[in-house]
Amino acid sequence: MAEAFATMFQDEALVVKSLIESTGIEAEIGSEHFMEVYPLFFPSEGGIKVLVKEEDLEDALAVVAQYRESKASPKA
């Protein structure tokens, strides 16, 4: 599995995972169950990671780029 996205916020990881899956790419959150037990563990490990198969990484990164662009755009 390859890292497509990392964040310190569980809700953001879930949103990005959902966006990636909406394009037909399988995605998972690394150590999702561990995160519920030890939420403070993840900042030291680089955050909560959204993972995809290596062959889907380029397409997933395009989805992530669109997500980041939409967050940076001013709201009308």
Secondary structure as a PSIPRED ss2 file (coil, helix, strand):
# PSIPRED VFORMAT (PSIPRED V4.0)

   1 M C   1.000  0.000  0.000
   2 A E   0.000  0.000  1.000
   3 E E   0.000  0.000  1.000
   4 A E   0.000  0.000  1.000
   5 F E   0.000  0.000  1.000
   6 A E   0.000  0.000  1.000
   7 T E   0.000  0.000  1.000
   8 M C   1.000  0.000  0.000
   9 F C   1.000  0.000  0.000
  10 Q H   0.000  1.000  0.000
  11 D H   0.000  1.000  0.000
  12 E H   0.000  1.000  0.000
  13 A H   0.000  1.000  0.000
  14 L H   0.000  1.000  0.000
  15 V H   0.000  1.000  0.000
  16 V H   0.000  1.000  0.000
  17 K H   0.000  1.000  0.000
  18 S H   0.000  1.000  0.000
  19 L H   0.000  1.000  0.000
  20 I H   0.000  1.000  0.000
  21 E H   0.000  1.000  0.000
  22 S C   1.000  0.000  0.000
  23 T C   1.000  0.000  0.000
  24 G C   1.000  0.000  0.000
  25 I C   1.000  0.000  0.000
  26 E C   1.000  0.000  0.000
  27 A E   0.000  0.000  1.000
  28 E E   0.000  0.000  1.000
  29 I E   0.000  0.000  1.000
  30 G C   1.000  0.000  0.000
  31 S C   1.000  0.000  0.000
  32 E H   0.000  1.000  0.000
  33 H H   0.000  1.000  0.000
  34 F H   0.000  1.000  0.000
  35 M H   0.000  1.000  0.000
  36 E H   0.000  1.000  0.000
  37 V H   0.000  1.000  0.000
  38 Y C   1.000  0.000  0.000
  39 P H   0.000  1.000  0.000
  40 L H   0.000  1.000  0.000
  41 F H   0.000  1.000  0.000
  42 F C   1.000  0.000  0.000
  43 P H   0.000  1.000  0.000
  44 S H   0.000  1.000  0.000
  45 E H   0.000  1.000  0.000
  46 G C   1.000  0.000  0.000
  47 G C   1.000  0.000  0.000
  48 I E   0.000  0.000  1.000
  49 K E   0.000  0.000  1.000
  50 V E   0.000  0.000  1.000
  51 L E   0.000  0.000  1.000
  52 V E   0.000  0.000  1.000
  53 K C   1.000  0.000  0.000
  54 E H   0.000  1.000  0.000
  55 E H   0.000  1.000  0.000
  56 D H   0.000  1.000  0.000
  57 L H   0.000  1.000  0.000
  58 E H   0.000  1.000  0.000
  59 D H   0.000  1.000  0.000
  60 A H   0.000  1.000  0.000
  61 L H   0.000  1.000  0.000
  62 A H   0.000  1.000  0.000
  63 V H   0.000  1.000  0.000
  64 V H   0.000  1.000  0.000
  65 A H   0.000  1.000  0.000
  66 Q H   0.000  1.000  0.000
  67 Y H   0.000  1.000  0.000
  68 R H   0.000  1.000  0.000
  69 E H   0.000  1.000  0.000
  70 S H   0.000  1.000  0.000
  71 K H   0.000  1.000  0.000
  72 A H   0.000  1.000  0.000
  73 S C   1.000  0.000  0.000
  74 P C   1.000  0.000  0.000
  75 K C   1.000  0.000  0.000
  76 A C   1.000  0.000  0.000
